[in-house]
C-alpha cells in the first residue's frame, strides 16, 4: 500500500470513529502540514460518497439522521460549529446577548439570525441553512469566558444594560449556573453596575 492509500485509509477510519453529528476540520485528522492536501483529497472523496458534508470552507460535518423526522439529516449544531471556527481561526467568539438571554431563560424571544461577538473580523456566513453573523468587538470584558456558561451570563448582563441589571436578574442567572461557575462570574472583570448587584447577592 502506497502512502496515498495509507492516508486515505487513515482518514476513512478516523472519520468512521467520529460520532454522528461531529463538526471537524482537517487539523482534527492530521497536524502534519505536509499531509494536509492529501487529507483534503481524501475528505473530498468522502463528500462525493455522501459520508460527510462540507458545511463551510475547511469545515466538515458527519451527518446525523433524525429518528423522529423520518430519516432527515439534522443540521450541524451551531454551538459546536462556532467552537470549531474559533479554534480554526484562533479567534475569541462569544454568544450575543440576545441569544444568551434566551439560552438562560431570561427571554422567550429567539433571534432569527444567530449572532456572535468576536475579536476577529465582522462577517456573515450560512451553516446548514442557518445564518450566522459575527460582529467585531474590542470589548475584552464582553469576551471573557467565551464559549462557556459564564461567558453566556456575561454577554446577557451586558445586553440587559445598566438600566435593567438588578438583584432579581442576577438571581435568575445564578440558578442557571453551578456554584463554581457563579464564583467565576463574581471574579470576572465587569463594570460597576454589574458588580454591585452581583456582590449584593453574594454577600446577602
Order of alpha helices (4+ residues) and beta strands (2+ residues): alpha-beta-alpha-beta-beta-beta-beta-alpha-beta-alpha-beta-beta-beta-alpha-alpha-alpha-alpha
